[in-house]
Amino acid sequence: MIDVAVTPNLSAWPEIEDQADWNTLLLGNGASVNIWSGFSYTSLYEIAVSEFDKSARAAFEQLETSNFEEVLAGLSLARGLASAVGAPFDWVDPVYDQVRDGLFHAVGATHVPWDVVPTPTREALGQHMVRYKTVFTLNYDLLLYWSLQLDSIRPRVADLFWNAGSTFDALNANVGINKTEILHLHGGLHLWRDAVTGASGKWTTANLHQRLLDDLRGRYRAERRKQPLFVSEGRSIDKLRAIQRSDYLSFAHRRLQEDQAHTVVFGAGLGASDRHVAEALATGQQRSIAVSVYPHQDPADIMAIKLQLRKDLRPLQVLFFDSTTHPLGDPALQIEA
């Protein structure tokens, strides 16, 4: 039943922009979809599974997940345990390679090519990011990464991967007051995790653009200890489990829980698969939340979204605005797929 106090009406972003100091942004896949419709895929696993043989499919089925990060971590653990007890493990690497390459196949089928993203689009995205003190992103695509590499933006942001070897260290993660902190809650294509040490880091050379997937695939083959660090699929509990395995992801999640700033949520539905994100937001009880909602859908669906988010984010004040009236929802940013 729809709460009678909830209507399908949505404010325009300018109507609420001045109601608070919106110092935090939570970015979701809707922001990427607005730029490149190819990001609206249902599941990377559904794209990749046609490339898998029975053994690779069995790895996902055994772990009861469609999350590539979880399967790759499980295969790495199986290799290590088998080696430690002297059991055969020559079966692991072919399956591991198949899962990893299937992931890149799926990403390649959906990701926007570098050379079709106009510089003004990257500039608009980057300039909007540096308006905030902190940007949390649920996206693992490279649109945000590319926008932050512009000469006018790079000195104004900090992603915490500034330690030796472009690694993350929670003991050296003080951003200071003059930069925008960028935190990838679900990892990113440009991030890796060392399967042995658990360290997190980022790839830095070759700009990760024109030959993105070929370049990354080659790096992972050359450095087998490194695994892609992004949470691609799964239920909220699966995602949270993957987050807890990573020093960087767990740090980013805690930062979201501890954040008290008024927060804009753009392009993130915060549905059942992201319940852990909504719960983290709701711990910041001093903040208001402004949530984007795509207006071109059934009014009953809009009311249901509003009702559910008010429930999930209680006791926070939650405002809802028309996503197409916000700079990140500007139709001018759209690239023809």
N, C-alpha and C positions, 0 to 999 in steps of 0.2 A: 504494500500500500504506500502511495506517495504522501509524504507529509504535506498537509494543506498549506503550511508556511513556505513551502518550496515552490518556486515558479520556474518556468523555462527562460525567464529574462536574464540576460547577461549584460553587465556593464561594459562600456567601451574602456579600453585601457587608460586613455587620458583622464577619465572620470575618477580613477582610483590611484593614479600615479602619484598624486600629491598628498595622498592621505597618510603616508608613512615614508620613512627613509628605508627604501628597499635595498638593503646592503648585501643580501644573499640571493643567488639564483640557483635553482635546481632545474637542470636541463634534461629533457627526455627525448625519445625518438621522434616525437611529433615535430620538433624543430628541424631535424634532419630530413624528415619526409617532406616538409614544406619546401625544402630546397631541391631534393631529388626523390621522386616518387618511388624509385627502386628500393628505397629503404623500408617500404611498407610490407615486406615479405612477412609471411606467417611464422616460419621457422627455418633457421639455418640447417637443422638436422634434416628436415623434409627435403631440402635442396640437395644435401650431401649424400643421403642414404642410398641413392641410386648408384653411387660410385663404390659402395662398400661390398665386400664379400661377407660370407656368413660369420666369420670370426670377428670382424669389426662390428657388425650389427649385434652380435652376441655380447660384446663388451658393454654396449649401451643397455641392452636388456638386463644383463646381470646386475648392473648398478641401478637399474630402474630410473634412468634419467635420459634427457636429451641434451644435457649440458656437456659440451666438448671439454671444458676445463676440468670437470670432475672426472671424465673418462681418461683424459691424458694424465692427470695426477694419479689415478688408480693404476694405470699401466706402468708408470714410473715406479710406483711403490712395489708392484708385483715384480718388476725387474730387480729392484734392490733386494727384496726379501729372498727371491730365488737364488740370487748370487750369494747372499750371506749364508744360506744353508746348503749350498752346493747343488741345488736343483737346476735342471735345464731351464734356460730362459731365452734361448735363441728364437722362440716363437713371438716374444714380446715386441721386438723392434719392428718387424713387418706390420703388425697390427697398429702399433703406435704411429708409424709413418703413414699408414693408410688413413687413420683418423685425423691426424694433423693435416695431411694434404687434402682430405675431404673438406675440412674446415676452410682452407684457403680457396678451394674450388667454389664453395658456397659463398664466401665473402666476395670473390671475384665476380660471381654472377649477379651480385646485388650492389656492389660499391660503385659510386660515381667516379669516373676517371678524373685524374688531376687536370688534364688539359681541357676539360669542358667546364670547369668551375671558374667563372670570370673573377678577375682580381677585385672588382668592386664588390662582389658577393662576399669574398673572404674579408675584405676591409670592413664591410658593414657588420659582419658577424664579430670580428675581432674588436672593433670599436665599441660594440654593445657590451662585450664581456668585461672590458676594463672600467665600466661604470659601477661595477660591484666590488665589494671587498672580498667576497668569496664566491666562487662558482663551483657547484657540485654538478657533475654530469653522470647520467646513467648510460650514455652512448659510448660505444667503443669504436665507432667509425672515425675517420680522419678529418672530417670537415672542421671540427674545432681545432685540432692540432694544426692543420694547415693555416687557419686564420691567425693563430697565435705566433706563427713564424715570420709574419711580415715585420719589416724593419721598424715600422712605427708602433708595433704592438709588443714585440718580444721583450724589450727592456721593462715593460710595465706589468709583466705577469711572472708568476713563480709556480712551478709544478712539483717542487720538492725533490726532483731527481738531479741534484747538484753535487752529490758526493762522488768519490772516486769511481770511475767506470760508469758514470751516469746512473748511480744507484740511489736508493732511498734509505735514509737512516732516521728513525723516529727521534733520535737524540739530537739531530741537527735539522730541525724542521720548522724553524722560526722564520716566518715570512717577513716580518717587519710591518711597517705602517704604510708604505708607499707603493705596494704592489698588490695585484689581484691574485689571490691564492686559487689555483686550479686543482680540483680533486676529482679523480675518476672513480666513482663508487663501484662500478662494475668492471674496472680495468679498461684497456684500450688496445687497438691493434699494434700500436707502437711500444707496448709494454711487455716485459717478460718476467718470468719467475725462475730462479735457479732451483732445479728439482732436488739438489743435494743440500745446499745451504739454506734454501728458503728465501734468499735475498731477492728483492725486486729491483728492476731497472728499466731503462728505456733504450731503444735503438736510436742512434743519433746521426749516422752518416747517410749520404746519398739522398738527403732531403725527403726520403720516403714518399716520392710522388710518382714520376712517370712509370717506373718499373717496380712499383710498390710490392705487388704480390710475389713476383719472381725474386725480388731482392730479399724479402722476408723469408720465403721458403728456403732459399739458399742459406741464409744465416742460421735458421733452426737446424738444418741438416748438418752444417759445419760445427755447431755447438749444441750437441744433443742434450746437454744438461738443462738448457734453457727451454722453457715452455711458454706458449702464448698466455699472457695474463689478461684474460677477459672472460666474464661470466656471460655466456652466450644465450642460455636457455634455462628452463627449469622452473619449478615451483619456488615460492618465496623461501621455503625452508632449505631447498637445495642451494639457492643463491647465497643464503646466509652461511651455510656450511662452507661454501667455497670462499666467501669473504673471510671467515675465521681462520682459514688455512694460510692466508697471506698477511705478512706484516703490513704491507702498504694498504691493502683493501680494508683491513680491520682498523687501521689508523684513520682512514678516510671516513669509515662508518661512524667511529667514535666522534670525529669532528662534527659530523652532521647531528649526532645526538646532543652534543654540547653547545651547538650554535644557538644563540638567542636572538639573532637579528631578524627583522621582518624579511620575509622570504617570498620571492616570486617563483612559482612552479610553472614552467612552460613546456608543453609537449609531453608531459608525463601523466598518464592516466591514474597511476598509483592503485591499480587493481589488485586482485588476489595474488598475482605473481610478484608484486612489489610491495606486499604488506610490510615487509621489514623496513622499507623506506618510509612508509607512512608512520610506522611506530617510532622510528627515529626522529622524524619531524615533530611528532606530538610531544616529545620529551622537552622541547624548547618552549616552555609554557609562557614565556614573556613575549613571544612573537606573534604577529599576524601572518596569515598565508594568503597570497593572491594566486589563484589557480586559473590557468587558461582552459577554456572549453571550446572545442570546434563547434561553431553555431549551426552548420548545415547538416543537422541530424534531427531525428524525431524529437519533438518537445518532451515526450515522456522519457526518452533516454537521457536528455539533459537533466531533467528533474531527478532521475534515478542516480546519475553521477553526483549531483550536488548533495543529495540526501546521504549517499554512502560516504562521501568525503567529509561531510560535516560530522558524521558518526565516527569515522576513523581518526579524524584529527581533533576530536574533542579533547580538551576544552578550549582549543585555540579559536580565535576569530578567523573565519575563512570567507574570503571574497572571491567572486567568480567573474571572469571577464572574457569577452569575445576574442579568441586567439587571433583573428584576422585583423584586429585593430592594434596589435602590438608590433613593434619593429621586427621581432623574430618571426612573425606570421605574415609579414608583408608579401603579397603575391609577386612583387617585383623581384624577390629573391629566387623564385622558382626557375629551375633549369629544365628544359624539355628533355625528357628521357628518350 
